[in-house]
């Protein structure tokens, strides 16, 4: 018989997923700046905002 995880155990890794997702998209934004020769903050901002939206999507999907 397997135990069901409690609610707090199900969501304990969401914080790490949020941070890692935002950092990956930030890194991709930096690479985008270098590839397309975009001025400095715009690629990083785009990557950060995409990372925030992607991580929020994951949180909403996990809570449902």
C-alpha positions as CSV (number, residue, x, y, z in Angstrom):
1,X,0.0,0.0,0.0
2,X,1.5,3.4,-1.0
3,X,1.0,6.5,0.9
4,X,-0.5,9.6,-0.8
5,X,1.7,12.6,-0.4
6,X,0.2,15.4,1.7
7,X,-0.6,18.7,0.1
8,X,2.6,20.5,1.3
9,X,4.7,17.7,-0.1
10,X,3.1,18.0,-3.6
11,X,3.9,21.7,-3.9
12,X,7.3,21.8,-2.1
13,X,9.3,21.8,-5.3
14,X,7.4,24.6,-7.0
15,X,9.7,27.3,-5.7
16,X,12.7,25.6,-7.2
17,X,10.9,25.1,-10.5
18,X,10.0,28.8,-10.6
19,X,13.6,30.0,-9.9
20,X,15.1,27.5,-12.4
21,X,12.6,28.4,-15.1
22,X,13.2,32.1,-14.7
23,X,17.0,31.7,-14.7
24,X,16.9,29.5,-17.9
25,X,14.8,32.0,-19.7
26,X,17.1,34.9,-18.5
27,X,20.1,32.9,-19.9
28,X,18.2,32.4,-23.2
29,X,17.4,36.1,-23.3
30,X,21.1,36.9,-22.9
31,X,22.0,34.5,-25.7
32,X,19.3,36.1,-27.8
33,X,21.0,39.5,-27.3
34,X,24.4,38.2,-28.4
35,X,22.9,36.3,-31.4
36,X,20.8,39.2,-32.8
37,X,23.1,42.0,-31.6
38,X,20.3,43.6,-29.5
39,X,21.1,46.3,-27.0
40,X,21.7,45.0,-23.5
41,X,18.6,45.0,-21.3
42,X,15.9,44.1,-23.9
43,X,16.8,40.4,-24.4
44,X,17.2,39.9,-20.7
45,X,13.9,41.6,-20.0
46,X,12.2,39.5,-22.6
47,X,13.7,36.3,-21.2
48,X,12.8,37.3,-17.7
49,X,9.1,38.1,-18.5
50,X,8.8,34.9,-20.5
51,X,10.2,32.9,-17.6
52,X,7.8,34.5,-15.2
53,X,4.8,33.7,-17.4
54,X,6.0,30.2,-18.0
55,X,6.6,29.6,-14.3
56,X,3.2,31.0,-13.4
57,X,1.6,28.7,-16.0
58,X,3.3,25.7,-14.4
59,X,2.1,26.8,-10.9
60,X,-1.5,27.2,-12.1
61,X,-1.4,23.9,-13.9
62,X,0.0,22.1,-10.9
63,X,-2.6,23.6,-8.5
64,X,-5.5,22.5,-10.7
